[in-house]
Amino acid sequence: MILTEEQKKGQDVFFRIITEAWENDDFKKSLITNPEETLEKFFGRSLPNGRKIKVTDQSDPEYLYINIPIKLKHSDQELNAKKKAN
């Protein structure tokens, strides 16, 4: 899978947050209890698009965690068919 530049930037941001949480217990606790405020302080600016953020601690090695993402409105086949039609 080839990532777009926007996806690469998002991935870099995600890794910065995770690294800080691994290295800073206070940040991790704050991130879990008040993610929006914590991330605004971390990045020094307001978060884009006004979405809520839900953070869960998935660091217990005894468990396998599964995150169920947002269901896409269109299937991959439909998207590919649209791309070919254009």
PDB file of N, CA, C and O in Angstrom:
ATOM      1  N   MET A   1       0.846  -1.176   0.000  1.00  0.00           N
ATOM      2  CA  MET A   1       0.000   0.000   0.000  1.00  0.00           C
ATOM      3  C   MET A   1       0.891   1.238   0.000  1.00  0.00           C
ATOM      4  O   MET A   1       1.798   1.366   0.823  1.00  0.00           O
ATOM      5  N   ILE A   2       0.628   2.121  -0.906  1.00  0.00           N
ATOM      6  CA  ILE A   2       1.378   3.372  -1.002  1.00  0.00           C
ATOM      7  C   ILE A   2       0.576   4.467  -0.304  1.00  0.00           C
ATOM      8  O   ILE A   2      -0.595   4.688  -0.612  1.00  0.00           O
ATOM      9  N   LEU A   3       1.219   5.145   0.635  1.00  0.00           N
ATOM     10  CA  LEU A   3       0.553   6.199   1.386  1.00  0.00           C
ATOM     11  C   LEU A   3       0.663   7.531   0.662  1.00  0.00           C
ATOM     12  O   LEU A   3       1.677   7.830   0.032  1.00  0.00           O
ATOM     13  N   THR A   4      -0.396   8.326   0.761  1.00  0.00           N
ATOM     14  CA  THR A   4      -0.350   9.681   0.236  1.00  0.00           C
ATOM     15  C   THR A   4       0.487  10.533   1.182  1.00  0.00           C
ATOM     16  O   THR A   4       0.785  10.111   2.300  1.00  0.00           O
ATOM     17  N   GLU A   5       0.862  11.719   0.744  1.00  0.00           N
ATOM     18  CA  GLU A   5       1.626  12.626   1.611  1.00  0.00           C
ATOM     19  C   GLU A   5       0.821  12.978   2.865  1.00  0.00           C
ATOM     20  O   GLU A   5       1.381  13.063   3.958  1.00  0.00           O
ATOM     21  N   GLU A   6      -0.471  13.179   2.711  1.00  0.00           N
ATOM     22  CA  GLU A   6      -1.328  13.495   3.864  1.00  0.00           C
ATOM     23  C   GLU A   6      -1.352  12.331   4.854  1.00  0.00           C
ATOM     24  O   GLU A   6      -1.310  12.544   6.065  1.00  0.00           O
ATOM     25  N   GLN A   7      -1.421  11.102   4.340  1.00  0.00           N
ATOM     26  CA  GLN A   7      -1.404   9.928   5.213  1.00  0.00           C
ATOM     27  C   GLN A   7      -0.064   9.794   5.928  1.00  0.00           C
ATOM     28  O   GLN A   7      -0.019   9.420   7.101  1.00  0.00           O
ATOM     29  N   LYS A   8       1.033  10.099   5.222  1.00  0.00           N
ATOM     30  CA  LYS A   8       2.360  10.044   5.837  1.00  0.00           C
ATOM     31  C   LYS A   8       2.484  11.062   6.960  1.00  0.00           C
ATOM     32  O   LYS A   8       3.046  10.761   8.013  1.00  0.00           O
ATOM     33  N   LYS A   9       1.958  12.274   6.741  1.00  0.00           N
ATOM     34  CA  LYS A   9       1.995  13.303   7.785  1.00  0.00           C
ATOM     35  C   LYS A   9       1.172  12.862   8.991  1.00  0.00           C
ATOM     36  O   LYS A   9       1.593  13.038  10.135  1.00  0.00           O
ATOM     37  N   GLY A  10       0.006  12.292   8.734  1.00  0.00           N
ATOM     38  CA  GLY A  10      -0.844  11.799   9.817  1.00  0.00           C
ATOM     39  C   GLY A  10      -0.162  10.699  10.606  1.00  0.00           C
ATOM     40  O   GLY A  10      -0.263  10.649  11.832  1.00  0.00           O
ATOM     41  N   GLN A  11       0.526   9.823   9.905  1.00  0.00           N
ATOM     42  CA  GLN A  11       1.248   8.739  10.554  1.00  0.00           C
ATOM     43  C   GLN A  11       2.380   9.292  11.427  1.00  0.00           C
ATOM     44  O   GLN A  11       2.596   8.807  12.537  1.00  0.00           O
ATOM     45  N   ASP A  12       3.093  10.292  10.935  1.00  0.00           N
ATOM     46  CA  ASP A  12       4.169  10.918  11.712  1.00  0.00           C
ATOM     47  C   ASP A  12       3.615  11.546  12.995  1.00  0.00           C
ATOM     48  O   ASP A  12       4.209  11.408  14.065  1.00  0.00           O
ATOM     49  N   VAL A  13       2.481  12.232  12.881  1.00  0.00           N
ATOM     50  CA  VAL A  13       1.839  12.852  14.051  1.00  0.00           C
ATOM     51  C   VAL A  13       1.440  11.770  15.049  1.00  0.00           C
ATOM     52  O   VAL A  13       1.678  11.903  16.250  1.00  0.00           O
ATOM     53  N   PHE A  14       0.840  10.715  14.552  1.00  0.00           N
ATOM     54  CA  PHE A  14       0.411   9.598  15.399  1.00  0.00           C
ATOM     55  C   PHE A  14       1.598   9.003  16.157  1.00  0.00           C
ATOM     56  O   PHE A  14       1.495   8.735  17.355  1.00  0.00           O
ATOM     57  N   PHE A  15       2.720   8.795  15.472  1.00  0.00           N
ATOM     58  CA  PHE A  15       3.900   8.230  16.118  1.00  0.00           C
ATOM     59  C   PHE A  15       4.501   9.176  17.152  1.00  0.00           C
ATOM     60  O   PHE A  15       5.030   8.720  18.166  1.00  0.00           O
ATOM     61  N   ARG A  16       4.427  10.489  16.912  1.00  0.00           N
ATOM     62  CA  ARG A  16       4.908  11.460  17.907  1.00  0.00           C
ATOM     63  C   ARG A  16       4.088  11.355  19.185  1.00  0.00           C
ATOM     64  O   ARG A  16       4.636  11.380  20.287  1.00  0.00           O
ATOM     65  N   ILE A  17       2.781  11.237  19.033  1.00  0.00           N
ATOM     66  CA  ILE A  17       1.886  11.135  20.199  1.00  0.00           C
ATOM     67  C   ILE A  17       2.174   9.858  20.976  1.00  0.00           C
ATOM     68  O   ILE A  17       2.290   9.890  22.201  1.00  0.00           O
ATOM     69  N   ILE A  18       2.289   8.735  20.274  1.00  0.00           N
ATOM     70  CA  ILE A  18       2.548   7.451  20.936  1.00  0.00           C
ATOM     71  C   ILE A  18       3.896   7.472  21.648  1.00  0.00           C
ATOM     72  O   ILE A  18       4.008   7.007  22.783  1.00  0.00           O
ATOM     73  N   THR A  19       4.913   8.006  20.989  1.00  0.00           N
ATOM     74  CA  THR A  19       6.238   8.068  21.607  1.00  0.00           C
ATOM     75  C   THR A  19       6.207   8.881  22.890  1.00  0.00           C
ATOM     76  O   THR A  19       6.796   8.480  23.894  1.00  0.00           O
ATOM     77  N   GLU A  20       5.527  10.019  22.868  1.00  0.00           N
ATOM     78  CA  GLU A  20       5.410  10.858  24.074  1.00  0.00           C
ATOM     79  C   GLU A  20       4.678  10.105  25.179  1.00  0.00           C
ATOM     80  O   GLU A  20       5.067  10.181  26.344  1.00  0.00           O
ATOM     81  N   ALA A  21       3.624   9.380  24.823  1.00  0.00           N
ATOM     82  CA  ALA A  21       2.865   8.617  25.825  1.00  0.00           C
ATOM     83  C   ALA A  21       3.713   7.498  26.431  1.00  0.00           C
ATOM     84  O   ALA A  21       3.589   7.211  27.622  1.00  0.00           O
ATOM     85  N   TRP A  22       4.564   6.867  25.636  1.00  0.00           N
ATOM     86  CA  TRP A  22       5.448   5.826  26.149  1.00  0.00           C
ATOM     87  C   TRP A  22       6.501   6.395  27.093  1.00  0.00           C
ATOM     88  O   TRP A  22       6.889   5.741  28.061  1.00  0.00           O
ATOM     89  N   GLU A  23       6.958   7.600  26.814  1.00  0.00           N
ATOM     90  CA  GLU A  23       8.055   8.187  27.573  1.00  0.00           C
ATOM     91  C   GLU A  23       7.609   9.072  28.729  1.00  0.00           C
ATOM     92  O   GLU A  23       8.416   9.388  29.603  1.00  0.00           O
ATOM     93  N   ASN A  24       6.341   9.479  28.752  1.00  0.00           N
ATOM     94  CA  ASN A  24       5.872  10.453  29.734  1.00  0.00           C
ATOM     95  C   ASN A  24       4.538   9.997  30.324  1.00  0.00           C
ATOM     96  O   ASN A  24       3.489  10.160  29.700  1.00  0.00           O
ATOM     97  N   ASP A  25       4.585   9.429  31.522  1.00  0.00           N
ATOM     98  CA  ASP A  25       3.372   8.892  32.152  1.00  0.00           C
ATOM     99  C   ASP A  25       2.308   9.962  32.398  1.00  0.00           C
ATOM    100  O   ASP A  25       1.116   9.687  32.259  1.00  0.00           O
ATOM    101  N   ASP A  26       2.722  11.171  32.759  1.00  0.00           N
ATOM    102  CA  ASP A  26       1.754  12.248  32.984  1.00  0.00           C
ATOM    103  C   ASP A  26       1.025  12.602  31.685  1.00  0.00           C
ATOM    104  O   ASP A  26      -0.187  12.818  31.680  1.00  0.00           O
ATOM    105  N   PHE A  27       1.770  12.658  30.601  1.00  0.00           N
ATOM    106  CA  PHE A  27       1.160  12.927  29.295  1.00  0.00           C
ATOM    107  C   PHE A  27       0.167  11.816  28.959  1.00  0.00           C
ATOM    108  O   PHE A  27      -0.944  12.093  28.507  1.00  0.00           O
ATOM    109  N   LYS A  28       0.559  10.577  29.174  1.00  0.00           N
ATOM    110  CA  LYS A  28      -0.305   9.434  28.870  1.00  0.00           C
ATOM    111  C   LYS A  28      -1.610   9.511  29.656  1.00  0.00           C
ATOM    112  O   LYS A  28      -2.686   9.328  29.088  1.00  0.00           O
ATOM    113  N   LYS A  29      -1.523   9.778  30.950  1.00  0.00           N
ATOM    114  CA  LYS A  29      -2.727   9.885  31.783  1.00  0.00           C
ATOM    115  C   LYS A  29      -3.622  11.022  31.304  1.00  0.00           C
ATOM    116  O   LYS A  29      -4.840  10.867  31.218  1.00  0.00           O
ATOM    117  N   SER A  30      -3.021  12.150  30.997  1.00  0.00           N
ATOM    118  CA  SER A  30      -3.772  13.300  30.521  1.00  0.00           C
ATOM    119  C   SER A  30      -4.404  13.017  29.156  1.00  0.00           C
ATOM    120  O   SER A  30      -5.538  13.420  28.897  1.00  0.00           O
ATOM    121  N   LEU A  31      -3.676  12.334  28.301  1.00  0.00           N
ATOM    122  CA  LEU A  31      -4.173  11.981  26.978  1.00  0.00           C
ATOM    123  C   LEU A  31      -5.407  11.089  27.077  1.00  0.00           C
ATOM    124  O   LEU A  31      -6.348  11.240  26.298  1.00  0.00           O
ATOM    125  N   ILE A  32      -5.406  10.175  28.018  1.00  0.00           N
ATOM    126  CA  ILE A  32      -6.536   9.264  28.206  1.00  0.00           C
ATOM    127  C   ILE A  32      -7.748   9.998  28.792  1.00  0.00           C
ATOM    128  O   ILE A  32      -8.879   9.762  28.366  1.00  0.00           O
ATOM    129  N   THR A  33      -7.518  10.879  29.758  1.00  0.00           N
ATOM    130  CA  THR A  33      -8.640  11.534  30.438  1.00  0.00           C
ATOM    131  C   THR A  33      -9.174  12.760  29.707  1.00  0.00           C
ATOM    132  O   THR A  33     -10.364  13.062  29.791  1.00  0.00           O
ATOM    133  N   ASN A  34      -8.299  13.473  28.987  1.00  0.00           N
ATOM    134  CA  ASN A  34      -8.735  14.687  28.285  1.00  0.00           C
ATOM    135  C   ASN A  34      -7.916  14.852  26.993  1.00  0.00           C
ATOM    136  O   ASN A  34      -7.051  15.724  26.907  1.00  0.00           O
ATOM    137  N   PRO A  35      -8.197  14.010  26.000  1.00  0.00           N
ATOM    138  CA  PRO A  35      -7.349  13.986  24.813  1.00  0.00           C
ATOM    139  C   PRO A  35      -7.305  15.285  24.006  1.00  0.00           C
ATOM    140  O   PRO A  35      -6.238  15.687  23.541  1.00  0.00           O
ATOM    141  N   GLU A  36      -8.447  15.939  23.839  1.00  0.00           N
ATOM    142  CA  GLU A  36      -8.464  17.151  23.018  1.00  0.00           C
ATOM    143  C   GLU A  36      -7.570  18.237  23.617  1.00  0.00           C
ATOM    144  O   GLU A  36      -6.729  18.810  22.924  1.00  0.00           O
ATOM    145  N   GLU A  37      -7.757  18.514  24.908  1.00  0.00           N
ATOM    146  CA  GLU A  37      -6.960  19.553  25.574  1.00  0.00           C
ATOM    147  C   GLU A  37      -5.481  19.177  25.598  1.00  0.00           C
ATOM    148  O   GLU A  37      -4.617  20.024  25.371  1.00  0.00           O
ATOM    149  N   THR A  38      -5.196  17.920  25.870  1.00  0.00           N
ATOM    150  CA  THR A  38      -3.809  17.455  25.939  1.00  0.00           C
ATOM    151  C   THR A  38      -3.108  17.611  24.600  1.00  0.00           C
ATOM    152  O   THR A  38      -1.964  18.063  24.546  1.00  0.00           O
ATOM    153  N   LEU A  39      -3.787  17.240  23.515  1.00  0.00           N
ATOM    154  CA  LEU A  39      -3.175  17.350  22.194  1.00  0.00           C
ATOM    155  C   LEU A  39      -3.042  18.795  21.747  1.00  0.00           C
ATOM    156  O   LEU A  39      -2.080  19.144  21.063  1.00  0.00           O
ATOM    157  N   GLU A  40      -3.989  19.638  22.122  1.00  0.00           N
ATOM    158  CA  GLU A  40      -3.864  21.065  21.796  1.00  0.00           C
ATOM    159  C   GLU A  40      -2.641  21.662  22.487  1.00  0.00           C
ATOM    160  O   GLU A  40      -1.917  22.458  21.890  1.00  0.00           O
ATOM    161  N   LYS A  41      -2.410  21.280  23.742  1.00  0.00           N
ATOM    162  CA  LYS A  41      -1.218  21.756  24.456  1.00  0.00           C
ATOM    163  C   LYS A  41       0.048  21.180  23.826  1.00  0.00           C
ATOM    164  O   LYS A  41       1.041  21.889  23.664  1.00  0.00           O
ATOM    165  N   PHE A  42       0.014  19.911  23.477  1.00  0.00           N
ATOM    166  CA  PHE A  42       1.169  19.218  22.900  1.00  0.00           C
ATOM    167  C   PHE A  42       1.603  19.863  21.585  1.00  0.00           C
ATOM    168  O   PHE A  42       2.797  20.038  21.341  1.00  0.00           O
ATOM    169  N   PHE A  43       0.639  20.212  20.744  1.00  0.00           N
ATOM    170  CA  PHE A  43       0.947  20.792  19.438  1.00  0.00           C
ATOM    171  C   PHE A  43       0.938  22.315  19.437  1.00  0.00           C
ATOM    172  O   PHE A  43       1.370  22.938  18.467  1.00  0.00           O
ATOM    173  N   GLY A  44       0.448  22.919  20.521  1.00  0.00           N
ATOM    174  CA  GLY A  44       0.453  24.366  20.625  1.00  0.00           C
ATOM    175  C   GLY A  44      -0.554  25.065  19.734  1.00  0.00           C
ATOM    176  O   GLY A  44      -0.368  26.227  19.371  1.00  0.00           O
ATOM    177  N   ARG A  45      -1.618  24.363  19.381  1.00  0.00           N
ATOM    178  CA  ARG A  45      -2.663  24.963  18.550  1.00  0.00           C
ATOM    179  C   ARG A  45      -3.949  24.149  18.670  1.00  0.00           C
ATOM    180  O   ARG A  45      -3.948  23.023  19.166  1.00  0.00           O
ATOM    181  N   SER A  46      -5.037  24.742  18.206  1.00  0.00           N
ATOM    182  CA  SER A  46      -6.332  24.061  18.222  1.00  0.00           C
ATOM    183  C   SER A  46      -6.322  22.894  17.248  1.00  0.00           C
ATOM    184  O   SER A  46      -5.619  22.912  16.237  1.00  0.00           O
ATOM    185  N   LEU A  47      -7.107  21.888  17.568  1.00  0.00           N
ATOM    186  CA  LEU A  47      -7.220  20.734  16.689  1.00  0.00           C
ATOM    187  C   LEU A  47      -8.134  21.050  15.510  1.00  0.00           C
ATOM    188  O   LEU A  47      -9.098  21.802  15.655  1.00  0.00           O
ATOM    189  N   PRO A  48      -7.842  20.485  14.356  1.00  0.00           N
ATOM    190  CA  PRO A  48      -8.700  20.730  13.184  1.00  0.00           C
ATOM    191  C   PRO A  48     -10.007  19.950  13.260  1.00  0.00           C
ATOM    192  O   PRO A  48     -10.113  18.968  13.994  1.00  0.00           O
ATOM    193  N   ASN A  49     -10.967  20.383  12.520  1.00  0.00           N
ATOM    194  CA  ASN A  49     -12.254  19.758  12.210  1.00  0.00           C
ATOM    195  C   ASN A  49     -13.205  19.460  13.369  1.00  0.00           C
ATOM    196  O   ASN A  49     -14.267  18.889  13.124  1.00  0.00           O
ATOM    197  N   GLY A  50     -12.890  19.808  14.599  1.00  0.00           N
ATOM    198  CA  GLY A  50     -13.835  19.692  15.700  1.00  0.00           C
ATOM    199  C   GLY A  50     -14.293  18.301  16.072  1.00  0.00           C
ATOM    200  O   GLY A  50     -15.304  18.162  16.761  1.00  0.00           O
ATOM    201  N   ARG A  51     -13.600  17.274  15.650  1.00  0.00           N
ATOM    202  CA  ARG A  51     -13.988  15.916  16.022  1.00  0.00           C
ATOM    203  C   ARG A  51     -13.582  15.611  17.459  1.00  0.00           C
ATOM    204  O   ARG A  51     -12.625  16.180  17.984  1.00  0.00           O
ATOM    205  N   LYS A  52     -14.320  14.713  18.075  1.00  0.00           N
ATOM    206  CA  LYS A  52     -13.952  14.234  19.405  1.00  0.00           C
ATOM    207  C   LYS A  52     -12.866  13.172  19.239  1.00  0.00           C
ATOM    208  O   LYS A  52     -12.758  12.534  18.192  1.00  0.00           O
ATOM    209  N   ILE A  53     -12.079  12.998  20.273  1.00  0.00           N
ATOM    210  CA  ILE A  53     -11.005  12.014  20.243  1.00  0.00           C
ATOM    211  C   ILE A  53     -11.208  11.052  21.411  1.00  0.00           C
ATOM    212  O   ILE A  53     -11.466  11.472  22.538  1.00  0.00           O
ATOM    213  N   LYS A  54     -11.090   9.772  21.128  1.00  0.00           N
ATOM    214  CA  LYS A  54     -11.211   8.753  22.171  1.00  0.00           C
ATOM    215  C   LYS A  54      -9.888   8.001  22.230  1.00  0.00           C
ATOM    216  O   LYS A  54      -9.440   7.430  21.236  1.00  0.00           O
ATOM    217  N   VAL A  55      -9.267   8.009  23.409  1.00  0.00           N
ATOM    218  CA  VAL A  55      -7.988   7.344  23.602  1.00  0.00           C
ATOM    219  C   VAL A  55      -8.183   6.205  24.590  1.00  0.00           C
ATOM    220  O   VAL A  55      -8.772   6.387  25.655  1.00  0.00           O
ATOM    221  N   THR A  56      -7.685   5.036  24.230  1.00  0.00           N
ATOM    222  CA  THR A  56      -7.713   3.895  25.145  1.00  0.00           C
ATOM    223  C   THR A  56      -6.287   3.388  25.324  1.00  0.00           C
ATOM    224  O   THR A  56      -5.483   3.417  24.392  1.00  0.00           O
ATOM    225  N   ASP A  57      -5.993   2.936  26.504  1.00  0.00           N
ATOM    226  CA  ASP A  57      -4.675   2.387  26.800  1.00  0.00           C
ATOM    227  C   ASP A  57      -4.672   0.920  26.379  1.00  0.00           C
ATOM    228  O   ASP A  57      -5.345   0.082  26.979  1.00  0.00           O
ATOM    229  N   GLN A  58      -3.911   0.636  25.350  1.00  0.00           N
ATOM    230  CA  GLN A  58      -3.833  -0.729  24.838  1.00  0.00           C
ATOM    231  C   GLN A  58      -2.436  -1.306  25.040  1.00  0.00           C
ATOM    232  O   GLN A  58      -1.914  -2.011  24.177  1.00  0.00           O
ATOM    233  N   SER A  59      -1.847  -1.003  26.171  1.00  0.00           N
ATOM    234  CA  SER A  59      -0.458  -1.401  26.394  1.00  0.00           C
ATOM    235  C   SER A  59      -0.296  -2.679  27.212  1.00  0.00           C
ATOM    236  O   SER A  59       0.831  -3.084  27.498  1.00  0.00           O
ATOM    237  N   ASP A  60      -1.387  -3.313  27.589  1.00  0.00           N
ATOM    238  CA  ASP A  60      -1.295  -4.567  28.338  1.00  0.00           C
ATOM    239  C   ASP A  60      -0.951  -5.694  27.362  1.00  0.00           C
ATOM    240  O   ASP A  60      -1.765  -6.026  26.500  1.00  0.00           O
ATOM    241  N   PRO A  61       0.249  -6.290  27.482  1.00  0.00           N
ATOM    242  CA  PRO A  61       0.688  -7.299  26.517  1.00  0.00           C
ATOM    243  C   PRO A  61      -0.089  -8.613  26.579  1.00  0.00           C
ATOM    244  O   PRO A  61       0.063  -9.461  25.701  1.00  0.00           O
ATOM    245  N   GLU A  62      -0.919  -8.789  27.606  1.00  0.00           N
ATOM    246  CA  GLU A  62      -1.710 -10.012  27.708  1.00  0.00           C
ATOM    247  C   GLU A  62      -2.918 -10.007  26.782  1.00  0.00           C
ATOM    248  O   GLU A  62      -3.563 -11.039  26.594  1.00  0.00           O
ATOM    249  N   TYR A  63      -3.226  -8.858  26.207  1.00  0.00           N
ATOM    250  CA  TYR A  63      -4.407  -8.736  25.357  1.00  0.00           C
ATOM    251  C   TYR A  63      -4.024  -8.395  23.926  1.00  0.00           C
ATOM    252  O   TYR A  63      -3.007  -7.748  23.673  1.00  0.00           O
ATOM    253  N   LEU A  64      -4.846  -8.837  23.011  1.00  0.00           N
ATOM    254  CA  LEU A  64      -4.780  -8.416  21.623  1.00  0.00           C
ATOM    255  C   LEU A  64      -5.933  -7.446  21.431  1.00  0.00           C
ATOM    256  O   LEU A  64      -7.091  -7.800  21.647  1.00  0.00           O
ATOM    257  N   TYR A  65      -5.621  -6.235  21.030  1.00  0.00           N
ATOM    258  CA  TYR A  65      -6.642  -5.195  20.892  1.00  0.00           C
ATOM    259  C   TYR A  65      -7.054  -5.072  19.441  1.00  0.00           C
ATOM    260  O   TYR A  65      -6.222  -5.148  18.537  1.00  0.00           O
ATOM    261  N   ILE A  66      -8.337  -4.883  19.226  1.00  0.00           N
ATOM    262  CA  ILE A  66      -8.870  -4.708  17.880  1.00  0.00           C
ATOM    263  C   ILE A  66      -9.617  -3.390  17.833  1.00  0.00           C
ATOM    264  O   ILE A  66     -10.517  -3.145  18.637  1.00  0.00           O
ATOM    265  N   ASN A  67      -9.243  -2.547  16.890  1.00  0.00           N
ATOM    266  CA  ASN A  67      -9.912  -1.273  16.687  1.00  0.00           C
ATOM    267  C   ASN A  67     -10.807  -1.402  15.460  1.00  0.00           C
ATOM    268  O   ASN A  67     -10.329  -1.744  14.379  1.00  0.00           O
ATOM    269  N   ILE A  68     -12.072  -1.135  15.615  1.00  0.00           N
ATOM    270  CA  ILE A  68     -13.009  -1.204  14.498  1.00  0.00           C
ATOM    271  C   ILE A  68     -13.131   0.203  13.909  1.00  0.00           C
ATOM    272  O   ILE A  68     -13.678   1.099  14.552  1.00  0.00           O
ATOM    273  N   PRO A  69     -12.624   0.398  12.694  1.00  0.00           N
ATOM    274  CA  PRO A  69     -12.656   1.739  12.097  1.00  0.00           C
ATOM    275  C   PRO A  69     -14.031   2.093  11.534  1.00  0.00           C
ATOM    276  O   PRO A  69     -14.944   1.267  11.507  1.00  0.00           O
ATOM    277  N   ILE A  70     -14.152   3.321  11.094  1.00  0.00           N
ATOM    278  CA  ILE A  70     -15.380   3.811  10.477  1.00  0.00           C
ATOM    279  C   ILE A  70     -15.646   3.004   9.214  1.00  0.00           C
ATOM    280  O   ILE A  70     -14.738   2.747   8.424  1.00  0.00           O
ATOM    281  N   LYS A  71     -16.893   2.612   9.034  1.00  0.00           N
ATOM    282  CA  LYS A  71     -17.282   1.897   7.831  1.00  0.00           C
ATOM    283  C   LYS A  71     -17.370   2.887   6.674  1.00  0.00           C
ATOM    284  O   LYS A  71     -18.048   3.910   6.768  1.00  0.00           O
ATOM    285  N   LEU A  72     -16.674   2.571   5.578  1.00  0.00           N
ATOM    286  CA  LEU A  72     -16.692   3.431   4.414  1.00  0.00           C
ATOM    287  C   LEU A  72     -18.055   3.383   3.738  1.00  0.00           C
ATOM    288  O   LEU A  72     -18.751   2.368   3.788  1.00  0.00           O
ATOM    289  N   LYS A  73     -18.424   4.482   3.112  1.00  0.00           N
ATOM    290  CA  LYS A  73     -19.719   4.551   2.434  1.00  0.00           C
ATOM    291  C   LYS A  73     -19.714   3.734   1.153  1.00  0.00           C
ATOM    292  O   LYS A  73     -20.753   3.215   0.746  1.00  0.00           O
ATOM    293  N   HIS A  74     -18.555   3.615   0.515  1.00  0.00           N
ATOM    294  CA  HIS A  74     -18.447   2.882  -0.748  1.00  0.00           C
ATOM    295  C   HIS A  74     -17.427   1.774  -0.598  1.00  0.00           C
ATOM    296  O   HIS A  74     -16.436   1.922   0.117  1.00  0.00           O
ATOM    297  N   SER A  75     -17.669   0.673  -1.267  1.00  0.00           N
ATOM    298  CA  SER A  75     -16.704  -0.421  -1.233  1.00  0.00           C
ATOM    299  C   SER A  75     -15.518  -0.075  -2.123  1.00  0.00           C
ATOM    300  O   SER A  75     -15.606   0.835  -2.947  1.00  0.00           O
ATOM    301  N   ASP A  76     -14.423  -0.786  -1.964  1.00  0.00           N
ATOM    302  CA  ASP A  76     -13.240  -0.572  -2.801  1.00  0.00           C
ATOM    303  C   ASP A  76     -13.572  -0.820  -4.268  1.00  0.00           C
ATOM    304  O   ASP A  76     -13.078  -0.115  -5.148  1.00  0.00           O
ATOM    305  N   GLN A  77     -14.406  -1.817  -4.531  1.00  0.00           N
ATOM    306  CA  GLN A  77     -14.780  -2.118  -5.917  1.00  0.00           C
ATOM    307  C   GLN A  77     -15.526  -0.943  -6.540  1.00  0.00           C
ATOM    308  O   GLN A  77     -15.278  -0.590  -7.693  1.00  0.00           O
ATOM    309  N   GLU A  78     -16.431  -0.342  -5.790  1.00  0.00           N
ATOM    310  CA  GLU A  78     -17.181   0.806  -6.301  1.00  0.00           C
ATOM    311  C   GLU A  78     -16.253   1.987  -6.583  1.00  0.00           C
ATOM    312  O   GLU A  78     -16.386   2.663  -7.603  1.00  0.00           O
ATOM    313  N   LEU A  79     -15.315   2.224  -5.670  1.00  0.00           N
ATOM    314  CA  LEU A  79     -14.355   3.313  -5.866  1.00  0.00           C
ATOM    315  C   LEU A  79     -13.478   3.076  -7.075  1.00  0.00           C
ATOM    316  O   LEU A  79     -13.222   3.997  -7.850  1.00  0.00           O
ATOM    317  N   ASN A  80     -13.008   1.830  -7.247  1.00  0.00           N
ATOM    318  CA  ASN A  80     -12.165   1.511  -8.404  1.00  0.00           C
ATOM    319  C   ASN A  80     -12.942   1.655  -9.708  1.00  0.00           C
ATOM    320  O   ASN A  80     -12.405   2.137 -10.706  1.00  0.00           O
ATOM    321  N   ALA A  81     -14.209   1.236  -9.698  1.00  0.00           N
ATOM    322  CA  ALA A  81     -15.044   1.369 -10.889  1.00  0.00           C
ATOM    323  C   ALA A  81     -15.237   2.841 -11.242  1.00  0.00           C
ATOM    324  O   ALA A  81     -15.216   3.198 -12.420  1.00  0.00           O
ATOM    325  N   LYS A  82     -15.425   3.693 -10.249  1.00  0.00           N
ATOM    326  CA  LYS A  82     -15.583   5.125 -10.493  1.00  0.00           C
ATOM    327  C   LYS A  82     -14.308   5.732 -11.058  1.00  0.00           C
ATOM    328  O   LYS A  82     -14.361   6.575 -11.954  1.00  0.00           O
ATOM    329  N   LYS A  83     -13.159   5.303 -10.534  1.00  0.00           N
ATOM    330  CA  LYS A  83     -11.882   5.819 -11.022  1.00  0.00           C
ATOM    331  C   LYS A  83     -11.669   5.440 -12.493  1.00  0.00           C
ATOM    332  O   LYS A  83     -11.209   6.257 -13.291  1.00  0.00           O
ATOM    333  N   LYS A  84     -12.010   4.186 -12.845  1.00  0.00           N
ATOM    334  CA  LYS A  84     -11.843   3.739 -14.218  1.00  0.00           C
ATOM    335  C   LYS A  84     -12.784   4.461 -15.168  1.00  0.00           C
ATOM    336  O   LYS A  84     -12.442   4.709 -16.324  1.00  0.00           O
ATOM    337  N   ALA A  85     -13.972   4.798 -14.676  1.00  0.00           N
ATOM    338  CA  ALA A  85     -14.963   5.483 -15.503  1.00  0.00           C
ATOM    339  C   ALA A  85     -14.548   6.914 -15.821  1.00  0.00           C
ATOM    340  O   ALA A  85     -14.951   7.463 -16.847  1.00  0.00           O
ATOM    341  N   ASN A  86     -13.742   7.527 -14.945  1.00  0.00           N
ATOM    342  CA  ASN A  86     -13.313   8.926 -15.153  1.00  0.00           C
ATOM    343  C   ASN A  86     -12.121   8.963 -15.989  1.00  0.00           C
ATOM    344  O   ASN A  86     -11.604  10.042 -16.280  1.00  0.00           O
TER     345      ASN A  86
END
